[in-house]
């Protein structure tokens, strides 16, 4: 069970989770799941086979997704075989209460946090910036024209590292590669060239 509000970057592991687990349940209240188009066929198969459930809570609130996860944990505890192991993916320690209740009725369960492992961020960010600048030069006639499409382009290019997208956009602004004017993006080829050398 995935708390999408608390661990949105874990969505990138969804195909692997579908291989690893018999059933995957995603709960969210505000943030809608965004997935690459090439996942649509495998995800639709998993939905049809009832191996994947994506549940949007009717009301948004601080703990909406948590309540959804607790509800599904209780429902599945009644429905699934006794030897079923429950995994709740969330950085929210409050969900340990659900884990303890599952233990109390003799179920195997754990909460797994999915916080990113911190690495040498500055070096990696610099490499990512150079990679994206190279991409901008390669596709100079087809660059994103608006801020939102630029952000989407960055996210698609670095989907394995979701936290990087925001930092990379900020770095493009800081280094003078882009300027935003009423939602439109202006590029500086001079700044791009400087970062590539």
C-alpha positions in Angstrom: 0.0 0.0 0.0 1.5 3.3 -1.1 0.8 6.7 0.6 1.2 8.8 -2.5 0.8 12.1 -0.6 3.8 11.2 1.5 6.0 9.3 -0.9 5.2 10.6 -4.5 8.6 9.6 -5.8 7.9 6.0 -5.0 5.5 5.9 -7.9 8.6 5.5 -10.1 9.0 2.0 -8.7 5.4 1.0 -9.6 6.3 -1.5 -12.4 8.8 -3.2 -10.1 6.3 -3.3 -7.2 3.7 -5.0 -9.5 6.3 -7.7 -10.2 7.2 -8.0 -6.5 3.7 -8.0 -4.9 0.5 -9.8 -5.6 -1.5 -6.6 -4.9 -0.6 -2.9 -4.9 -2.9 -0.2 -3.6 -2.2 3.5 -4.0 -4.1 6.1 -1.9 -4.0 9.8 -2.6 -6.1 12.9 -1.8 -4.6 15.8 -3.7 -1.7 14.8 -5.9 -2.9 12.8 -8.8 -0.5 10.1 -10.0 1.4 10.9 -13.1 2.8 8.0 -15.0 4.7 7.6 -18.3 2.6 6.7 -21.3 4.5 3.5 -21.9 3.2 2.2 -18.5 -0.5 2.5 -19.6 -0.8 -1.0 -21.1 0.8 -2.9 -18.1 -1.0 -0.7 -15.6 -4.4 -1.3 -17.3 -3.8 -5.0 -17.3 -2.9 -4.9 -13.5 -6.1 -2.8 -12.9 -8.2 -5.4 -14.8 -6.7 -8.3 -12.9 -7.4 -6.4 -9.7 -3.7 -6.5 -8.8 -3.6 -2.7 -8.8 -6.0 -0.3 -7.1 -5.7 3.4 -7.3 -8.0 5.2 -4.8 -8.6 8.9 -4.7 -10.1 9.9 -1.4 -13.4 11.8 -1.8 -12.3 14.6 0.6 -8.9 16.1 0.9 -7.3 16.7 4.3 -4.2 16.3 6.3 -4.5 12.6 6.8 -6.9 11.6 4.0 -4.6 9.1 2.3 -3.6 7.7 5.7 -7.2 6.9 6.4 -7.6 5.2 3.0 -4.5 3.0 3.7 -5.9 2.1 7.1 -9.3 1.2 5.6 -7.7 -1.0 2.9 -5.4 -2.6 5.4 -8.4 -3.7 7.5 -10.4 -4.8 4.5 -7.5 -6.9 3.1 -6.8 -8.4 6.5 -10.3 -9.9 6.4 -10.1 -10.9 2.7 -6.6 -12.3 2.1 -4.9 -15.5 3.4 -3.4 -15.5 6.9 0.1 -15.7 5.6 -0.2 -12.5 3.6 2.6 -9.9 4.3 1.5 -6.3 4.4 3.9 -3.5 3.4 2.9 0.2 3.8 5.2 2.6 1.9 5.1 5.9 3.8 7.5 8.2 5.6 4.6 8.9 8.0 5.3 7.2 11.4 1.6 7.6 12.3 0.9 4.6 10.0 2.9 2.5 12.5 -0.5 2.3 14.4 -2.0 0.4 11.5 1.1 -1.9 11.5 0.7 -2.6 15.2 -3.0 -3.3 14.8 -2.2 -5.8 12.0 0.4 -7.4 14.2 -2.2 -7.6 17.0 -4.5 -9.8 14.8 -1.6 -12.0 13.9 -0.7 -10.5 10.6 2.8 -9.9 9.2 3.3 -6.2 8.4 5.9 -3.5 8.0 6.1 0.2 7.2 8.8 1.1 4.7 10.0 4.7 4.4 11.1 5.6 0.9 13.3 8.7 1.6 15.9 9.3 -1.0 19.4 8.3 -0.2 21.5 11.5 -0.1 24.5 11.4 -2.3 27.0 14.0 -3.5 24.1 16.2 -4.6 26.1 19.1 -6.0 28.2 16.9 -8.3 25.2 15.0 -9.6 23.2 18.2 -10.1 26.1 19.7 -12.1 26.2 16.6 -14.3 22.4 16.7 -14.8 22.6 20.4 -15.7 25.2 19.6 -18.3 23.2 16.7 -19.7 20.1 18.9 -19.9 22.0 21.7 -21.6 23.3 19.2 -24.1 19.7 18.1 -24.7 18.7 21.8 -25.2 21.4 22.2 -27.8 20.6 19.0 -29.6 16.9 19.9 -29.9 17.4 23.7 -30.1 14.6 24.0 -32.7 12.1 22.1 -30.5 12.7 23.5 -27.0 9.8 23.8 -24.5 8.2 27.2 -25.0 6.4 27.5 -21.7 7.6 27.1 -18.1 5.2 24.2 -17.4 6.3 22.3 -20.5 9.9 22.9 -19.6 9.3 21.5 -16.1 7.6 18.4 -17.6 10.4 18.0 -20.0 12.9 18.0 -17.2 10.8 15.6 -15.1 10.5 13.2 -18.1 14.3 13.3 -18.8 15.1 12.6 -15.1 12.1 10.5 -14.0 14.3 8.2 -12.0 15.3 11.2 -9.8 12.1 13.2 -9.1 13.7 15.6 -6.6 16.2 16.6 -9.2 13.7 18.2 -11.5 12.9 21.2 -9.2 16.6 21.7 -8.4 17.5 21.5 -12.1 14.9 24.1 -13.1 16.3 26.4 -10.4 19.8 25.9 -11.6 18.8 26.8 -15.2 17.4 30.1 -13.9 20.4 30.7 -11.6 22.9 30.0 -14.4 21.1 32.3 -16.8 20.2 29.5 -19.2 16.5 30.5 -19.1 14.4 33.4 -18.1 10.7 33.2 -17.7 8.5 36.0 -19.0 4.8 35.6 -18.3 5.0 31.9 -18.4 7.0 31.8 -21.6 10.7 30.6 -21.6 13.5 32.5 -23.2 16.8 30.6 -23.7 20.4 31.9 -23.7 22.5 29.8 -26.1 25.6 31.7 -24.7 24.9 30.4 -21.2 24.2 26.9 -22.5 27.5 26.8 -24.4 29.3 28.1 -21.3 27.9 25.2 -19.2 28.8 22.6 -21.8 32.5 23.6 -21.8 
